[in-house]
Amino acid sequence: MDIRNSVWPNVTLGRLHQLRGEFAEAIPYLLASRKKLNGTDLVAADEALVVSYLKTGRPEEARRIVDNGHRPQRTMRACTSACSPIVCLEQTNQASHGTTFAR
């Protein structure tokens, strides 16, 4: 397998940046990985991306990821109630706009 064409280096580098508290640096890697993922792997990458967006003060971009996850072709909807970043996004949204999103 040619590692340069693999999705996993992007996922791994994105998550490593997150572990180091480098959330802005994680975003490009996580975005790149989303293009080749599906199923629960995509859900995990989306969750990591939502966390990075929230930690960098970009709640609207986080919300776009969550909203896209509610489309039928995506699997994020099934896990939204269990994902702590979703709860965090809802609290952030409620605090800044006085609104919540429907589950």
Stockholm file with secondary structure:
# STOCKHOLM 1.0

chainA/1-103         MDIRNSVWPNVTLGRLHQLRGEFAEAIPYLLASRKKLNGTDLVAADEALVVSYLKTGRPEEARRIVDNGHRPQRTMRACTSACSPIVCLEQTNQASHGTTFAR
#=GR chainA/1-103 SS CCGGGCSHHHHHHHHHHHHTTCHHHHHHHHHHHHTTCCHHHHHHHHHHHHHHHHHTTCHHHHHHHHHHHTSTTCSGGGGTTTCHHHHHHHHHHHHHHSCCCCC
#=GC SS_cons         CCGGGCSHHHHHHHHHHHHTTCHHHHHHHHHHHHTTCCHHHHHHHHHHHHHHHHHTTCHHHHHHHHHHHTSTTCSGGGGTTTCHHHHHHHHHHHHHHSCCCCC
//
